[in-house]
Amino acid sequence: MMEKSTVMATKTKKNSVFLMWNAKSIQKKTDKFLHLMKSKDLSVSIIPESYLQENQKLHIANLRAYHSDRSTGSKRGGTAVIVSTKVKHHEIALPPVGSIEATGIQIQTSGGPLHLIATYPPPSQLYPGDLDALLDSSIPTLIGGDLNAKHHCWNSQTANSKGDALLAHSRKKDFVVAGSTYPTH
């Protein structure tokens, strides 16, 4: 059975649709991923917890994968952005962040450029300043990921201290936090 996934839709010049999916190992779930990409006609996927290692590469026909791997030797964590070769895009350099693993690209939409960033902070960490650094751009930015921050305001069944902190910070800095009505893994 396919895990329920967060599908965020926005139109680009080619009517692209985006996916945010906490795969918890994209290598082990490539068939499911490809089915989801094809069945939903997706153009870009944001993958937190990709579990890729430095020596692993994703080679998928008609898709380009960008990923950042955890450097501590852990087989967990990591992020990826996977984009159709039909979408005009390029990888972006991200500012240094201490608590968040991140990978980003820029795509061209009908409204102009858009940054898409896959993020994952290990469960014990999430520093609002790192989100500020990722959002500090004149280009509109969408950050997707498993922030391990739970709060009722974004459809979580529970709340935790990271969720409370993220909500307070989003109100202070005027950004929106959205969550799925389904688990993202």
N, C-alpha and C positions, 0 to 999 in steps of 0.2 A: 504494500500500500504506500502511496506517495505521502510524504509528510505534508502537513498543511504548511503553506508558505505565505509570506507577506508579499503580495504583488502590488507595487505602486505604479500607477500608470500616469504617464505624461506624454504629450505628443512632441515629436521632433519633426523635422522636415520630412521624414519617412515614416511618421506615425509609430515611433518606437515605444515599447513598453518595457519597464524596468522591473526587476525582481530583486528582493532582498531575501536571502535564504541562508539560515544557519545550518550549513551542511554537516558540520562535525565530521569532516573528512571528505572533501570533494573527490579525491582519487577513488575512494571506495564506492562512491555514489554517482559516478559519471553517467551511467545509463539512465538513472532517475533524473539527473540534471538535464541531460539531452532531451529526454521525453518532455520535461517541463518547458524547456526553452522552445521546443517545436510546437507543443500543444497550445501554448499561450502566445505564440508568435513574439517571443521576447527578443529584445536587441541588446540589453545590458543586464548583467547580474552582479549584485554586490554580495560577496560571500564572506561573512565573518567566520572564524574558527575553520579555516580551510584545511588545517593540519598538514600543509605541504612543507617539505623540507627543502633546504637550499639546493640540493642536487636533483630535485624533482621538477619536471616541467609538464605542463598540461598541453598536449597537442590534440586539439579538437578542430576538425575541418570547419572552415568558415568562421572561426572564432579566434580572438586574440586574448590571451590570459596575461594579466599583470598580477604579481603577488609579492607580498612581503612576508617573510618567514620569521618565526621566533628564533632568535640567535642563541638561546640558552641551551639548545639541544633537546628541548622538550618536543614531543611529537604532537603536541596540542597547540592551540592558538593559531596565529597567522591570519592574514586577510587576503582576499583576491577580488579583482574586478575582471569580469569576463565580458567581452563586447564583440558584437558581430563585426566582421571585416567590412560590412556595408555601411557602417556608421562612421562618419568622419570624427576622429578622435585622436588624442595623444595622451601619454602618461604625463602626470604633473609631479613636480618636485614638491614635497610636503615639508612644512617646517618641522624642526626637531620637537618631538613630544616625548615626555618621560613615561607616561602611564598607558598610552594607547598604541596598539599596533594599527597601522593604517596603510592603505594603498589608494591612490587616486588617479582619475583620468578627467579630461575635459572633453565634452562633446559639444557639437553645434546643434542648437535647437532652433525652432522658428522664432523664438524670442531672443536669441543670442547664445553666447557660450554658457555652459553649465558645468560646474565641477561635481563629480560623483565620487564619494570617498567611502570605502569599506573600512569599518573600525571594529576593534575588539580590545577592551581592556581586560587583563586578567581579573578574576572575581574580586580580589582584595584591593584593587586599585581603580580609581577614576578621579582624575583631577580636572576640575572645571577649566583651569587655565589651558589645558591641552585642547579642549573643545574650542576655546576661544581662538587659539592659534590656528586650528584647522578652518575655522569660520572667518578668519581675518583676511578677507579677499574682496576685491571690488566685483568679483564674479559671483553670481548666485551659486550657493553650495547646498547640496543634499548629502547629508551624512547618514549612512545606513549601517546598522550593526547591532550586535548584542552587547549592550552597555552594562548588562547585569544590574540595571537600575529599575526597580519595580515601583509602580505607583498606579493608583486607581485612575488618575487623570489620563493615562494612556492604555486603558483597558486591562491592566494587570489585576489578577485576583487578589494580590497582596501588595504591600508596600514595604520598602526597606530603607535604610538610612541613605543609601546611594540614590534611590529614587527621590526621596525628600530633598536631598542636596541638588539633584539635577533639576527638579521642578523649580526650586528657589532660584537657581542660577539661570534657568531659561526665562523666568519672569524678569529677573534683573537685567539680562542682556537682550531680551526681546527676540527670542527664537522659539520655534514650535517643536515640541516633542510629540511624535505620533507613534502609536503602537498598533499592532494587529489585534484582532479579536481572537486569533488563533495562536498557539505556541509557534515559534519560528524555528523549531527543530523537531 
